[in-house]
Amino acid sequence: MIDLPLRNAELIRESDELVAGAIRRVRSGWALHDGSGNVVLFDTDLRVRARFPIPDRFRNGRAYNWDIHPGGRWAAFSGTRHTTCVGRDGCVVWESDHPGLVNVDGDLIVVSVGFHPLRDELHVFPGTKADDASQEDAGYESACWVVSLPDLAVSKKESLHEDRWIMFPDGRHTGSSYFDGHNIDGWCDRPDGPYSTGSSRPVDVHPDGTMWLGEAFGYLWMNPFDKPADWDDEEEEDATDNDCYDEAFFLDRELVIAATDGPVTHELLAAETLQRVARVIYPLNGENWQWMAASGDGTWVTTSFAPGGDSARLRHWRLA
């Protein structure tokens, strides 16, 4: 382990609710699972704003993607061939079967789903049926279905080539990527300029909107939006010199906070170069760290298990 300077984390607040699973950033707070078969929306003070029961078809260990509307009105759950949008009472607002999407090995994958951060729209990214697909209703190319939730009108775009999407909470950037079995191609889009390409999956956008952070095979990559006129497409982006990262976000304009794997530690990296500058130390001894997320304002949240415990807490931190 590299000998890094230590920076202490200061606890701002802690949720009363027990939580589980990965943290989802939304425009108005955070979302994640509780221990009782629901997904929960927390506000920025870690108070519960909304709770949604997980539909039966997505229980019992079945893989699914999910998202919560930032206003707390709906939750969406997507499998390989079906997507459901529900209200807080669990009643179905919209649902549909759709073509599956297969990866480079011909296996069905769980399709992406997400709410637009600024509009009452649900975006679903199923497969596009192909004549030579190995599954009757699955293809290697993807589509984008946009569901207008006020009137449930659905518009569809076909023949995309990505397999993962992310809509960032700022409402101005989207990210997508594709894995061909050997390499990852990534794209990050913004409405007021050309999209930016890279060799990683987009995971976060700089608070100033000048660059985006990507991850591929445990490495982190930094990609500019406005590339110089003499930019060489073969030129490598700034990248970490190791492959140990599971999660990473912009902590603020100067720093990236990233989680290493096995054992989990949280490190601070210089945003411009992605070089390690410090390791975060928490005032909780023996905690088993699980998930992390940040929103670019200098603070971040984590979940962790107490020694011997089986339930996690959502905690909000800043650097001391």
SVG drawing of the C-alpha trace seen along z (x, -y; Angstrom):
<svg xmlns="http://www.w3.org/2000/svg" viewBox="-52 -25 57 43">
<polyline fill="none" stroke="black" stroke-width="0.4" points="0.0,0.0 1.4,-3.4 2.3,-5.6 0.0,-8.6 -0.8,-11.7 -3.9,-11.2 -7.0,-13.4 -9.6,-13.1 -13.3,-12.8 -15.8,-14.7 -19.3,-13.3 -22.0,-15.8 -25.1,-13.6 -26.3,-10.0 -29.6,-8.5 -32.0,-6.9 -33.0,-4.4 -31.0,-1.2 -30.0,-0.8 -28.5,1.7 -26.9,1.8 -25.3,-0.8 -26.1,-4.5 -27.9,-6.2 -27.4,-10.0 -30.5,-12.0 -30.9,-15.7 -32.5,-16.2 -30.6,-13.7 -29.7,-10.1 -31.5,-6.8 -30.8,-3.2 -32.5,-0.1 -33.7,0.5 -33.7,3.9 -37.5,4.5 -37.9,4.8 -38.2,1.1 -36.1,-1.5 -35.9,-4.8 -35.3,-8.4 -33.4,-10.5 -33.1,-14.3 -29.8,-16.1 -30.3,-16.0 -30.7,-12.2 -34.4,-12.3 -36.7,-9.8 -38.7,-11.6 -40.3,-8.6 -40.4,-4.9 -41.3,-2.5 -42.0,1.3 -40.0,3.4 -42.4,5.2 -42.7,8.9 -41.3,9.8 -38.0,8.2 -37.6,9.9 -36.1,13.3 -32.6,12.5 -33.4,11.5 -31.1,8.9 -32.6,5.5 -31.7,1.9 -33.7,-0.8 -34.1,-4.5 -36.2,-7.0 -37.7,-10.2 -35.9,-13.1 -39.2,-14.6 -40.2,-11.4 -43.2,-10.7 -42.2,-7.4 -39.7,-4.5 -38.7,-2.4 -37.4,1.2 -36.0,2.8 -35.0,6.4 -34.0,8.1 -37.3,7.9 -39.7,5.9 -39.7,2.4 -42.2,1.3 -42.8,-2.2 -44.7,-2.5 -46.0,-5.1 -45.3,-5.2 -48.2,-2.8 -46.6,-0.3 -49.4,-0.6 -48.2,-0.4 -48.1,-3.7 -46.6,-2.4 -45.1,1.0 -44.1,2.7 -42.4,5.8 -39.6,5.0 -36.9,6.7 -33.9,8.0 -30.4,6.8 -27.5,9.3 -23.8,8.7 -20.8,9.7 -21.1,13.3 -24.8,13.5 -26.1,13.4 -29.1,11.3 -28.2,8.3 -30.3,6.2 -31.3,3.0 -30.6,-0.5 -33.4,-2.7 -33.5,-6.2 -35.6,-9.3 -34.6,-12.6 -33.3,-14.9 -35.3,-17.9 -38.3,-16.5 -41.0,-14.0 -39.6,-11.5 -38.6,-7.9 -35.8,-6.6 -35.6,-2.9 -32.8,-1.3 -33.9,2.1 -32.6,4.1 -33.5,3.7 -34.8,6.9 -32.3,8.2 -32.8,10.9 -29.7,12.8 -30.1,12.5 -29.5,15.6 -32.7,14.8 -36.0,14.4 -36.5,10.9 -33.0,9.8 -30.4,8.0 -26.9,6.5 -28.1,3.1 -30.1,1.0 -32.9,-1.4 -34.0,-4.3 -37.7,-4.6 -38.7,-7.9 -41.9,-7.7 -43.6,-11.0 -45.1,-10.3 -47.8,-13.0 -49.5,-11.5 -47.7,-8.1 -46.8,-8.8 -43.8,-6.7 -41.3,-7.8 -38.6,-5.4 -35.2,-5.7 -33.7,-2.7 -30.2,-1.3 -28.0,-2.7 -24.8,-0.8 -24.3,-1.4 -25.0,1.1 -24.9,-1.2 -26.3,-4.7 -26.2,-7.2 -28.1,-10.5 -26.2,-12.8 -28.1,-14.7 -27.2,-18.1 -29.6,-17.4 -27.1,-18.6 -25.0,-15.5 -25.5,-11.9 -23.0,-9.1 -23.0,-5.9 -20.5,-3.1 -20.0,0.1 -17.8,3.2 -16.8,5.2 -15.2,8.0 -11.8,6.4 -12.1,2.6 -14.6,0.1 -15.7,-2.9 -17.3,-5.7 -19.3,-8.8 -20.3,-11.8 -22.8,-14.2 -23.9,-17.8 -26.6,-19.7 -24.6,-22.8 -21.6,-21.2 -20.2,-18.1 -19.9,-14.9 -16.6,-13.7 -15.2,-10.2 -13.0,-8.1 -11.8,-4.6 -13.9,-4.2 -17.5,-4.2 -18.6,-7.7 -19.1,-7.8 -19.2,-11.5 -18.9,-15.0 -16.7,-17.8 -18.7,-20.5 -17.6,-23.0 -18.6,-20.7 -15.1,-20.9 -14.3,-17.1 -15.7,-13.8 -14.4,-10.9 -14.5,-7.4 -13.8,-3.9 -12.5,-0.8 -11.2,2.4 -10.5,0.8 -8.6,-2.1 -9.8,-5.7 -9.6,-8.0 -10.1,-11.8 -11.5,-13.1 -11.8,-16.8 -14.9,-18.0 -13.2,-20.7 -10.2,-19.1 -7.4,-21.3 -7.2,-21.7 -4.1,-19.6 -5.5,-16.8 -4.4,-13.4 -7.3,-10.8 -4.6,-8.2 -3.4,-10.2 -4.1,-8.6 -6.3,-10.5 -5.0,-11.2 -5.3,-7.9 -4.5,-6.3 -1.4,-4.1 -3.2,-1.2 -6.4,0.9 -7.8,1.0 -10.8,-1.3 -14.4,-0.3 -16.1,-3.7 -15.1,-7.3 -16.7,-10.8 -15.6,-14.4 -15.4,-15.5 -15.1,-19.1 -13.4,-21.1 -9.9,-20.0 -10.3,-16.5 -11.7,-13.1 -12.7,-10.7 -12.3,-7.0 -12.9,-3.7 -10.3,-0.9 -11.2,2.8 -10.1,5.5 -9.9,4.0 -11.9,0.9 -10.1,-2.4 -11.1,-5.8 -8.4,-7.9 -8.2,-11.5 -6.8,-12.1 -5.9,-15.3 -8.7,-16.0 -6.4,-17.2 -3.9,-14.4 -5.6,-11.6 -2.5,-11.2 -3.0,-10.1 -2.7,-12.9 -4.2,-11.5 -6.1,-8.7 -9.3,-9.4 -9.4,-8.3 -12.8,-7.9 -13.5,-8.3 -15.2,-4.9 -13.0,-1.9 -13.6,1.5 -16.3,0.4 -16.8,2.6 -17.1,0.0 -19.5,0.8 -20.6,-2.0 -19.8,-5.6 -21.1,-8.6 -20.3,-12.3 -22.0,-15.2 -19.1,-17.7 -19.8,-20.1 -17.0,-18.9 -19.1,-16.3 -19.8,-12.7 -22.0,-9.9 -21.1,-6.3 -22.7,-3.1 -20.9,-0.8 -21.5,2.1 -20.5,2.0 -18.3,4.9 -20.4,8.0 -23.5,6.1 -25.7,6.9 -27.3,3.5 -25.7,0.4 -26.1,-3.3 -26.1,-6.2 -23.6,-8.8 -22.7,-12.2 -19.1,-13.4 -16.7,-16.3 -13.0,-16.7 -12.0,-18.0"/>
</svg>
